[in-house]
Amino acid sequence: MRSAWNEQVAAALAVKGRTLVITLGNPLRADDGLGPLVYRLAAPVNSLVKVLDGGTTPENLSRPAVEFKPDKIIVVDAAHFK
């Protein structure tokens, strides 16, 4: 049984229009490894989805992000809090 919250998250992540996925993190740091891993595993879906690796300096992606003209941006990052 899906909760209303899960349905909202699924709807927000669904590809509609041009979707830009920006992954963040440093593969040398355990808590930051998710973004680079997702980037490495991402296969080209179609011309409406673009995945960019922001690493530790996502501000460097501003030009390619603007040029892609996305309808939606999904940011993939992780943090480990003890």
Secondary structure, 3 states (H helix, E strand, C coil): CCCHHHHHHHHHHCCCCCEEEEEECCCCCHHHCHHHHHHHHCCCCCCCEEEEEEECCHHHHHHHHHHHCCCEEEEECCCCCC
